[in-house]
């Protein structure tokens, strides 16, 4: 019913546009633009809605199937324990029947250390056991929402299987152009591997030049993220822009000839799309190629003030091809960054002129960084909840080595002479070490990263309103918009202060869901103690599942960490500033637990039972993920029958106890 209404609205607005053109052309300037953009919005809603599982009659979840047949839709990513890639379902195999099916899943295949990895590539057709489940929401506060991340790619289910549960039954079932582009990229990745022997240097060069980040180390990636230079590793507008500026400089002599300008633009366009193919047509570089192509065509036509029109036209082109692109963080950040360059940079460059030639170059790099960062800052804070305080220093340091790596890597990719490639590989390795050393030095500076920044959807909208009102005020020189800017700033600051006070005044205990391990945080008005069976606060599992929440209360460096050494048949009583916490690790029921506000019971056995008198001094019983499903079911039934307060942590959200 909803989609019928949307479809009807699209038809009505289309008729309005036709009427305004045919019967009253005076309305064209006032009526056409808003109605046209509203129609595009409803068209996007309709286009996205028709792709949802509920609107697909042949979706694979609509009937039971023992096996599924699907096609690999992207290059597999190799993790420590599994190989992960998206799969587009083609068929559902029931008992004696094969039927066409639709839908997408994220498939993970376990990696066996004693066996070589599976050789899979884009376009391979797989038959695998139907272990598909719905993608799960995060179990801990502020944890990365993988379910929402997949939903933005129109993927709502995932599966984890063993290698024995899968069979390769076909190949080359994907888009032939994408497949050839990925084969080209794999060839160049292997060539880089032959001449760049250092792993870190290989990862940086492969990511920076080819957009290949399948085996990137977390430590290296963190250095780029915390210095605000991670965009260097994502092949996008920056890299395509480098190719454009180099070609524009080398082919500038053609403008002296009568028909040289069209030839120059044609060669640049061909080269840019050649580079797009070289990088495997990754979404980010494809987006940059389309964007720059529109800008080049606008420049070719020599029409004034076409930058913003070309930018929006390229966005519409990409969204018509795949409307789900609008949910990608890379799409949002790249277009906002370029929008900032087209709007803020000219104003700043005009308002703060610099006469010195060499200082002007440095100053323009700063203005470009500030212009892009101003528009991307709200989304950066909203998605990543942190901000690199030294982003200017990082972006001043990175451009020169990044440009040399970029051009040197392209030369290495196309160089036919092995002895020259060997020297190029050695030079790129040393340059990567210099780049990484500088970024780690910036990362190690005091207060390099502002962590735990909480930005709600309302605050995000307010932030963008401040930027828009400020921009309109600057262009229009109108006092009314200045007042709107000041009011928006005041409301945003007030909401930020209220949020900060709420976090600073919080007192309570949080028991996080980290599987079979333990992670308990005691928070008392800005002081945080973290107790865990994991070895340190920097453990990857704590960094992903716990620290995103705790950083809203305190910096990681200021968290007091305690390593829990739990043994079987052990009881532990912990007196904290906000309450008493007890831990039982498979302890015998003959030993009565201590008096406590919260009792965490781990590693239960089948003979354990609950008794009201036995747990009379326990405020709440927490049962974690170390207990098996059969034991949990038995304990839950037992607790429900006795009316005991309990909370099951396994496959559930973290338990948050706030002190009143």
N, C-alpha and C positions, 0 to 999 in steps of 0.2 A: 504493500500500500504506500509506504514512504517513498519508494523509488518511482512509483507511478506519479506521485505528486511532484517529485523533482523533475521527472521527464516532462510533465505538463508545464512546469515553470519554464523549462528550457524552450519549449515550443512557443509559449506566449511571448517570451522576451525576443525570440527570433522574429516573430511576426511584428512586434513593436519596432524592431530595427528596420525591417523592410518598409513598414509604413512611414517611419521618419525619413527614409531615403526617397520614397516615391511621392508621398503626398505633401510633405512639408519639409523642404530641405533646410529651412531656417533652424529647425530643431536639431540638425545634425551635430552642431558643435556642443550643445548643452545636453541632449538626450542620449546621443549615440555612445559616448565614452563610458558613462556609469552603467548603462544597461548592458553594454558589451562585456564589461569586466564582471558584472554580476552573473551574466550568462556563462562566462568562462568558469566562474566559481562553481555554479550548479552542474556544469558539464563535468568538472573534475570530481565532484561528489558522486555523480552518477557513474562515471568511469571507474572510480575506486570501488564503489558499492557493488558493481556487477562482478568484480573479481573476488569478492569475499566468499568464504566457504559456504555460508548459508544460502547464497544465490546460485550455487553450482549444483545441478541435479545429479551429476556423476561424481561428486566428491568422494574420495576414497574412504572417508569416515562414515558415509551414509549406509554402509553395509559391512558385515564381517568378512574379512579376507585373511587367509593364512599367509599368503605371500603378496608382495607388491613388486611391480616393475617400474623403474624410474630412470631418468637420465641425469647425470651429473651436470649441474648448471654453473659451476665455477671451479677454479683450481683448488684441489684439496689443501687444507692447512694442517701441518703436522705438529701436534702437541706432544707433550711428554708421554701421555697415556693413551692417546687416541688420534685418529685421523678424522677431520671434520670437513663437511662440504654440504651445500644445499642440493636437494634432489627434486626434480619435477616428476610427479607421478604420472605414468601413462596407462598402466593396467593394474587391475586388482585380480589376484588369482584365488578363487574360492576352491571348494573341494573338487569339483569336476567342471569348473567353468572359469573362463577368462573373460573379463568385461573391461571395456574402456573406463578409465578413471581420470580424475583431475586433482589438483592440489599440489602443495609443496611441503617438504619437511626438511629439517636439518638433521642429517644422518652422521652419527659418530661410530667409527669402527675401532675396536680395541687394538692397541699395538702390542705385539708379543715380542719381548726382547730376544727370545731364542730364535725367532724367525725373521727373515727379511720383510721390509714393509711392502704392502700392496702397491702395485704400480697402477695408479688410476689417473685419469685426466679428464678434462672437459669433454662432454659429449659421449662418455661411456654409458652403456645401458646395463643396469644391474637388476638382478632378481634377488630379493632379500626377504628374510622373515619379517612378518608384521609385528614388530614390538613397539609400535608407535604409541606415544602418549602425548597429552597436551603439554605444551611448554609451561614450565612452572614459574610462578611469580617469585621474586626474591624472598629469602627467608629472614633477612636481617634489615633493620632500618638503614636507609640511605645506600644500600647495596645496589650495584649496577643491575638495572632491570633488563635482564636478558630476554624475558618474555616480550616486553614492549619493543626491544630492539628487533626481534624476529618479526613481530607484528607489522612493523614499519617496512618490512620486506615482503609482506603478505605471506608470512610463514607462521603457522600457529601450532605446529606439532614438531616433535623431535623423536629420535629413536637412537638407542645404543645397542649395537649388536657385536657379536664375535665374528672374526674372519670366516669361520666355518658356516655362518648363517647367510653368507652372501656368495653370489656367483656372477661373474662377468659374462654377459650373453651377447653383447654387441658394442660397437664403437661408432664414432663420427655421427652421432644422432643429434648434435646441437647445431647452432648456427655456424655455417661453414666459414664465414668471414672471421668470427670471433675465434674459432678453433685455429685457423691459420695464424691469426695474430698471436695467440698464446704459444703456438709452436715456435714462432719467430722469437718471442721473448725467452722461451726456455733455451733456445740455441744460444742466445747472448748471455743468459745466466750461466750456462755451462762454460762459455768462453771466459767470462769473468772468473769463474771458479778455477780455471786452468792457470790464469796469470796473476790472480790476487790470492795469495796463500793464507793471509791472516783472516781469521773468521770475522772479527768485528769490522774490518775494512771491507770485506766482501759483502756483509750485510748492509752496511751504509751505502756502498756504491750501487748494489742491486736495488735498494729501495729508492735512492735519490735519482738514479738515472732511468731505471726500468720499472719502478713502482712495484717491485717484487719484495714482499715482506712476510713470506710464509714461515721463515725460521728465525725471526728477529728476537734477540735477547731482551728480556724485560729491563735489565739494568741500563742498557744502551738507550732503549726507548724512553726510560724515565729521565735520562739526562736531557733529551730534547724536549720532553713535555714540561719539565720544571724550569726551563729557560725560555719558554714561549717560542721555540723554533721547530716544533714538530712538523709544521707545514713543509719544511725542507724535505722530509722523508716521504711525504705524500705527493706523488707526481701530480701536479695540478697546474693552475694558471701561472705560478712562479716559473716552473720548468718550461712550459710551452712558451712563456714570455721570454725566457733566456734564449730559446731557439729562434724566436721571432727577431729579437734584437740583433743576434749574431748574423742572421741571414739578411736582415734589413741593412746592416752595416756593410756586409760583403757585396751585396747586390745593388748598393746605392748608385754605382756608376751607370746603371741602366737608365736612370732618369734623364741622363744627358742626351739620350737618343729619342727620336720622335715617338716610337711605339715602345719605349723601354718600360714605362710605368706599368702597363698591363702585363708585360712579361714578368716584371719583378713580383707583382702581386700573385700571378699564377704560380711562379716557382716557389714562393713562400707558402702558399696554400698547399701545394703538393708536398712540400717538405714537412709541414706541420702534421699533415695527415699520415705521412710516412712515419713520423715520430710517434703518432698515436698508435699505429700498428706495431711499432717496435716495442712499445710498453704494454702490449697485450690488450689494448682497448679497455684499460681499467676505467671504471666509472668516472673517477676524478679527472683523468687526463682526457677522456672522451668529452666530458663536460667543458673542460678548458678549450679543447679543440673547436667545439661548436661555438662557444662564446667568442673566441678570437676570430673565427671565420666570419661571424656576423660583423665584428668590428672592422675586419679587413675589407669586407665588401662595402661597408659604410664609408671607409676611408677612400676606397677606390672610386666611389661615386662622387667624392669631393663635396658631399653635402654637409652643412654645418650642424653642430649640436646633435649628432646621431649616436653618441656613446651610450646614453641611457636607453634609448629606443632599441639599440642593438643588444644591449644587455638583457632587457626584458624579452625581446624577441627570441633570443637563444634559450632563455628559461622556459618560455612557452613551448618551444620546439621540443625540448627535452621532456617536459611534462606531458605533452601529447603522446610521445613515444612510450613513456612509463610514468604515470601519475604518482606512483609510490615514491618516486625520486624526491618529492617535496619533503618527505619525512627523514631523508638522510642528513645527518649532521654535516657531512662534507659539502653537500649541495647548499645548505643554508649558510654555512660559514663562508664558503667561497664567493657566493653572490653578494653577501653582505660586505665582505672585504673589498670587492671590486666596486660596489656601490659607494663605499666610503672613499675610495680613491677618486672616483668621478665627481664626488660632491664636496667632501671636506678638504682634500688635498689642494685643489686650486685656491680655495679661500685662505688656507694657512700659508701657502707659498706666496700669495699676493700680500697677505697681512704682515709677514715676517721675512722680508727680502734679505739676502746675504750677498754682498758684493764680491768677496774673495772666491776665486774659481774653485780651489780645493775645499775650502770650508763649505761652499755651496753644495758640493757632492755629498759630503757627510750630512749636511743639514737636510737635504732632500731625502736621503735614506731614513733619517729620523722622522720626517713629515710623512713619508709613505707608511712607515711602521705605525705611527700614531693614528693616521687616518684609517687604516685597515683595522687596527686594534679597537678603536672607538666603537665601530659598528659591530664587531664580533664579540666584544667584551660581555654584553648581557647574556648571549647564548653560551659563551665559555663558562661563565659563572654558574649558569643554570644547569648545564650538562655535567661539567667536571668538578664543580664545587671548590675550585681553587684558581689562583691567578698567579702567573709568574711576575714577581715584582721587578725583576731585572730584564724584562723582555726587550727594552731598548738596547741594553748592553749586549744581549744575545744576538739581536738582529743587526747590530753594528759589526759584530765579530763574524757572523756566519756568511754574509753575502759573497765576500771575496773567495774563501776556500770552497764554498758551495758552487760558485760559478766555475772555478778551475776544475773541480771534481766533475761537474756536469759536462763541460766541453772535453776534458781529458777522457772521461768515460765514453762519450760518443765516439771519439777518435779510436779508443781501444776497441769498441764494438765493431767498427767498420774497417779496422786496420788489417790488411792481408799478410803483413810481415811478422812472423813470430818473434824475431829478435827485438823489433821495435815494441811489440806488445809486452814483452818481458820487462823492458825499462818503464813503459807506461804503468804496468801493474805495480811495480816497485814504488814509483813516484806517487801513485794514488794511495797506496798503503800508508806511506809516511804522512801524506796530507790528511788522511782520515784520522790518524793518531793525533795529529795537531788539532784538528777540529774537535775530536772527542775530548782531548785534554782541556781545551779552552772551555767547552760546555760544562765539563765536570767541575772546573774551577769556579765558574759562575754559579753552578748549582750549589757548591759548597759555601758560598757567601752567606753571612747571617741573614735570616729572614728572606731567603731567596724565593720562597713560595708562600703565599697566603692560603692557608688550608682551611677546610671546613666552612666555606662560605655558603650560606643557605639563601637561595633565591627562589621564591615561590612564583607561580604563574602570574599572580597579580603584580608582584614586584618586577617581573620580567617585562610585562606590558608597560608599567610605569617607567622603567628604564628606557625603553624604546621611545616612549612619548617625550621624555626629556630630550633625547637626541634629536628627534624630529622637530620639536618646538624650537630647539636651539638652532637647528639648521634653517628653518623657515624664518626665524627672527633675523638671522645673519643676512639671508638673501633679501628679505622684504623690508628690513629696518623698521619693523612695526612694533610699537610698545605693547600692544595687546598680546602678541605672541610671546614677548618677553615675560609678561606676567604669568602666562600659561606655563612657561618654562620654570619660573621660580616656584609656582604652586606645585608643579609635578615633582620638582627636586625636594621640596619641603615634605611632601607626602611620602616620597621614597625614603628619605632619611629617617622620618619618624617611624615608618614600618621596620626599617633596618635596626633602629635602636630598640624597639619593642622585641624584635626577634632575638637580638643579642642579650637583652636582659633576661628573656625567658630561658635561654641556654645557660647563662651564668648563674642563675638562681636555682637550677635544677638539682635535685638530690634523689638518688635512687640506685637500684641495682638492675643491670641488664645481663641476662644470660643468653648469649648468642647461639644460633644454630650453626655449628661448624662440624656437622657429621658426628663421627665417633669421638672427636676431640672435645675439649672443654675450653670455653672462653667466657669469663665473667668479668664485667666491668663494674666497679663501685665509683659512682660519680657523686661528688659532694661540693656543689657551688664552685665550679671551676677547677677542682682537684680530681684527678682520675687515676685509679689504680686498676690495672688489668692483670688478671690471673688466668693462666692458660697452661695446658699440657704441651702446647707447641713451644719451640725452643726460644723464640724471641719475638719482640713486637714487630720486627721486620719480616717475619715469616710470610711467604706469599699468600697463604690462606687468610691470615689476619689482615694483611694489607688489602685484600679484595673484599672481605666480608665484614670486618669489624672497624678498621680505621676510618672508612668513609663516614661512619656515624660519630666516632669518638673525636674526630678532628673538628667537629662543630663545638666541642666543649674545650678542647685544649690542643696544642701542637703535639705532633708525634714525639718530638724530642723531650717533652715534659711529662709524658705518661710514665708512671711508676709501674714497672713490670715485675711480676712474680711468676717464677716457673713452678708449676704444680707437679710434684712427684707423687703420683697416685699409685698405690699398690692394691692388689686384690685383698678383700676382707679387711678394708680399712675405713675408719671413720675420721672425718676432719671437721673441726669447728672453727669458723673464722669470724672474729669480732671486727666489724667495720663501723665506720662513723655513722652509717645510715641504717644499720640493722645487723642481725646475726645470720650468717650463712653456714649451712651444713652440707657436707658431701659424704655420701656413702658409696663405696666402690665394691659392689658385690658382698657387702657385709652380712654376716649371719643375723637372722632375725632374733636369735637368742640374746643379742646385745641390743638393748633399747637405745634408739638414737637420742642424741642430745637435744636440748631445747633450742629451737631456732625459728626464725621467721620464714626462711625458705630452705628446703632440703632437696638437694639434687641427688637422685639415686641412679647409679650407673651399673652396668653389667649385671643385671638381675639374672637369676637362674629360675628354672621351672618350678622349684619348690618354694619360692618366695610368695608370700601372701600378705594381704593388708589386714590390719586390726586397728579399730578406732582407738582403743586404749593404748596400744603400742605407739601410735603416732599422735597422741593427745597433745604433746608439747610442740608440734610442728604446725606452723601457720599454713604452709602450702607445700605440696609435694610436686617436684619437677622430675619427669622421666625423660631422659635424653636419647640421642640416636645410637648409643652403644647397645641398646636393648633390641632384641629381635622382635619382629612383628607379632609372632605367636605369643610371646610373653607380654607384649604391650596390650594385646587384645584381652588376655586373661586379667591383667592388672586393672584395665579400664572397667571391665565388668565388675570386678571386685570392689573398686572404689565407688562406682555408681550405686551399687547395692548398699554400701555402707554410708553413702552421702558424704564422702570425704572430698575436700577440695584438692584438685590435682591439675597438672598441666602437662600435656605430652609435647615434647620439643621436637621429636622426630617427624620429619616431613611437615613441619609447622613453623609458624613465624616465631622469632625470638621472643622470650618472655621479658617484659619490661615492668618492673615494680618501682613505683614512685613513692617516695616518702611523703606522707601527709603532714 
